[in-house]
Every structure is written in structure tokens, then in C-alpha cells.
């Protein structure tokens, strides 16, 4: 057996799904984050989040809980100079009762701590957020990182914006451009 055959045999035995499962989830984040900018999205998703197939959407399973995954993504975003995050959560999240989703209250408390001091936009119904993603996914990149946390409506949607130009600076520029 040649050295090439010895190298390829384990890969062939794993098959495509086994090979995919071995790939670290951090690779797509590390690869894409420096390339991302305005209008790109990162979604830290629950396991039941759909496998989206539109061009420009990459869905990756991880072995981390929702809070651990979100913390890791926020750490990566804090080091990125090219983007700043704005967060969206499903409007259903505060209404999910503990009796129907054991642990949801603890999750909401952890989420509040993790996102404290961050720009959190008004929440939207999850179906509306999903519709927005369908509309923007063809021209823009969307990275979906799926967690292991099995609680409903816990996906956190992160819209990226320019990291070195603030919303206020953009407003000032647009105001200055208005005809007098």
C-alpha cells in the first residue's frame, strides 16, 4: 500500500458525514470572520434550527452548549476590528414557560449576563427573522453555528456592521449630504 493510499483509506472509511463531523467548528468562524462585514450574519443556533441550503449560508454543528458557543463567538467578535455585532433574539424567548422547557429561565438569566453591555435590538418573532435571512442570504454571507442546547427559541442572531464606523457617524454623514 502506498503512502497516499494509507492516507486516503481512513478518509474513505469515514465517509462524507464522518469527515464533516471531525472538522472543528472554529474553522469556518476563523475563515469567514475576517472577510465578513456589513449585512453579514452569524447565528448561534439551537439544534432544531433548520439546515438552510441557500447559497451563502454555511451551517456547522458544534459540540458546545448555547451559552458556551455564544461566549466563544463573542470573544472572536471582540478581537475583530472589521465588524461590530448587533444582536436579535426571538420574541417568543421571554414567553416560553419553565414548565414546558425545563431550564429556560436559567438560560435567559445567562443570556442577559453574556449580552450585558451589548447592542441588543428589539426582538422579532423567529419566523420573521428567518424570513429576513432568506431575503438577505443570496447576496450576503450567513454563518450558522449549531449548539447542543435543546431549548426552544434560544437562537441568537448576530447582524454584523462596520467595526470602525459608527451608526452615529453614518447619520452625521447622511445629514451632511442632504441638499440645503
C-alpha positions as CSV (number, residue, x, y, z in Angstrom):
1,X,0.0,0.0,0.0
2,X,1.4,3.4,-0.9
3,X,1.6,6.3,1.5
4,X,-1.1,8.1,-0.4
5,X,-3.4,5.0,-0.1
6,X,-2.6,4.8,3.7
7,X,-3.6,8.5,4.0
8,X,-6.8,8.2,1.9
9,X,-8.1,4.9,3.3
10,X,-9.2,6.3,6.7
11,X,-10.9,9.3,5.0
12,X,-12.8,7.0,2.7
13,X,-13.9,4.8,5.6
14,X,-15.2,7.8,7.5
15,X,-17.4,8.8,4.6
16,X,-18.5,12.4,3.9
17,X,-20.5,12.8,7.2
18,X,-17.8,11.3,9.3
19,X,-15.2,13.6,7.8
20,X,-17.5,16.6,8.3
21,X,-18.1,15.7,11.9
22,X,-14.3,15.8,12.5
23,X,-13.9,19.3,11.2
24,X,-13.5,21.8,14.1
25,X,-16.4,24.3,14.2
26,X,-14.0,27.2,14.8
27,X,-12.5,26.8,11.3
28,X,-15.5,28.4,9.4
29,X,-15.6,31.2,12.0
30,X,-11.9,31.9,11.8
31,X,-12.0,31.7,8.0
32,X,-15.1,33.8,7.5
33,X,-14.9,36.5,10.2
34,X,-12.0,38.5,8.6
35,X,-13.9,38.5,5.3
36,X,-17.3,39.5,6.8
37,X,-18.7,43.0,7.1
38,X,-21.9,44.9,6.9
39,X,-25.0,42.9,6.4
40,X,-23.4,39.6,7.1
41,X,-24.8,37.4,9.9
42,X,-23.6,34.8,12.4
43,X,-26.3,32.8,14.1
44,X,-25.7,30.9,17.3
45,X,-28.5,28.4,16.9
46,X,-30.3,25.7,18.8
47,X,-30.0,22.1,17.4
48,X,-33.5,22.2,15.8
49,X,-32.6,25.2,13.7
50,X,-33.2,24.2,10.1
51,X,-30.5,23.2,7.7
52,X,-30.6,26.2,5.3
53,X,-29.5,25.4,1.8
54,X,-29.5,28.8,0.1
55,X,-26.1,29.9,-1.4
56,X,-24.1,31.9,1.0
57,X,-25.3,30.1,4.1
58,X,-22.9,27.7,5.9
59,X,-24.4,25.6,8.7
60,X,-22.0,23.9,11.1
61,X,-22.7,21.6,14.1
62,X,-20.7,22.2,17.2
63,X,-20.3,20.2,20.5
64,X,-20.9,23.3,22.7
65,X,-23.8,24.5,24.7
66,X,-25.6,27.6,23.5
67,X,-24.0,29.8,26.2
68,X,-20.5,28.4,25.7
69,X,-20.8,28.8,21.9
70,X,-22.2,32.3,22.2
71,X,-19.4,33.2,24.6
72,X,-16.8,31.9,22.2
73,X,-18.3,33.8,19.2
74,X,-18.4,37.0,21.3
75,X,-14.7,36.5,22.1
76,X,-13.9,36.2,18.4
77,X,-16.0,39.2,17.6
78,X,-14.3,41.3,20.3
79,X,-11.0,40.7,18.5
80,X,-12.3,41.6,15.1
81,X,-11.7,45.2,14.1
82,X,-13.7,44.9,10.8
83,X,-17.1,44.3,12.4
84,X,-19.3,45.0,15.4
85,X,-22.3,42.9,16.3
86,X,-26.0,43.8,16.8
87,X,-28.0,41.0,18.5
88,X,-31.5,39.8,17.8
89,X,-33.4,37.1,19.8
90,X,-36.8,35.6,19.1
91,X,-39.7,37.5,20.7
92,X,-41.0,34.1,21.8
93,X,-38.0,33.5,24.2
94,X,-39.3,35.6,27.2
95,X,-42.7,33.9,26.9
96,X,-41.5,30.2,26.9
97,X,-42.7,28.8,30.3
98,X,-40.4,26.8,32.5
99,X,-43.0,24.0,32.8
100,X,-42.7,23.4,29.0
101,X,-39.0,23.9,28.7
102,X,-37.0,22.9,31.8
103,X,-34.0,25.2,32.2
104,X,-35.3,28.1,30.0
105,X,-35.3,30.5,33.0
106,X,-31.6,29.8,33.8
107,X,-30.8,30.2,30.1
108,X,-32.5,33.6,29.9
109,X,-30.5,34.7,33.0
110,X,-27.2,33.5,31.5
111,X,-28.1,35.2,28.2
112,X,-28.7,38.5,30.0
113,X,-25.3,38.3,31.6
114,X,-23.5,37.3,28.4
115,X,-25.1,40.1,26.3
116,X,-24.9,42.8,29.1
117,X,-23.5,46.0,27.6
118,X,-24.0,44.8,24.0
119,X,-26.3,46.3,21.5
120,X,-29.5,44.2,21.7
121,X,-32.1,45.2,19.2
122,X,-35.8,44.7,19.7
123,X,-36.7,41.1,19.4
124,X,-38.7,39.8,16.5
125,X,-40.8,36.6,16.0
126,X,-38.4,33.8,14.9
127,X,-40.4,33.3,11.7
128,X,-39.8,36.9,10.8
129,X,-36.1,36.7,11.5
130,X,-36.0,33.6,9.4
131,X,-37.8,35.4,6.5
132,X,-35.3,38.2,6.7
133,X,-32.4,35.7,6.5
134,X,-34.0,34.2,3.3
135,X,-34.1,37.6,1.8
136,X,-30.5,38.6,2.5
137,X,-28.8,35.2,2.2
138,X,-28.2,35.3,-1.5
139,X,-26.1,38.4,-1.7
140,X,-24.6,38.1,1.8
141,X,-22.8,35.5,3.9
142,X,-24.6,33.8,6.8
143,X,-22.7,31.5,9.2
144,X,-24.9,29.3,11.4
145,X,-23.2,27.6,14.3
146,X,-25.5,25.0,15.9
147,X,-25.2,24.3,19.7
148,X,-26.2,21.3,21.7
149,X,-28.7,23.1,23.9
150,X,-32.2,21.7,23.4
151,X,-34.3,24.7,24.5
152,X,-36.8,26.3,22.1
153,X,-36.3,29.8,20.7
154,X,-32.8,30.2,22.1
155,X,-31.1,31.1,18.8
156,X,-29.2,34.3,18.9
157,X,-29.0,36.2,15.6
158,X,-26.0,38.5,15.2
159,X,-26.1,41.0,12.4
160,X,-22.7,42.5,11.6
161,X,-22.0,46.1,10.9
162,X,-18.9,48.2,10.2
163,X,-16.5,47.9,13.0
164,X,-14.7,51.2,12.6
165,X,-17.6,53.4,11.5
166,X,-20.4,54.0,14.0
167,X,-24.2,54.4,13.3
168,X,-23.9,58.0,14.6
169,X,-21.1,58.8,12.2
170,X,-23.2,57.4,9.3
171,X,-26.1,59.6,10.4
172,X,-23.9,62.7,10.5
173,X,-22.6,61.9,7.1
174,X,-26.1,61.4,5.6
175,X,-27.3,64.6,7.2
176,X,-24.4,66.5,5.7
177,X,-25.2,65.1,2.3
178,X,-28.8,66.4,2.3
179,X,-29.3,69.3,-0.2
180,X,-29.8,72.7,1.5
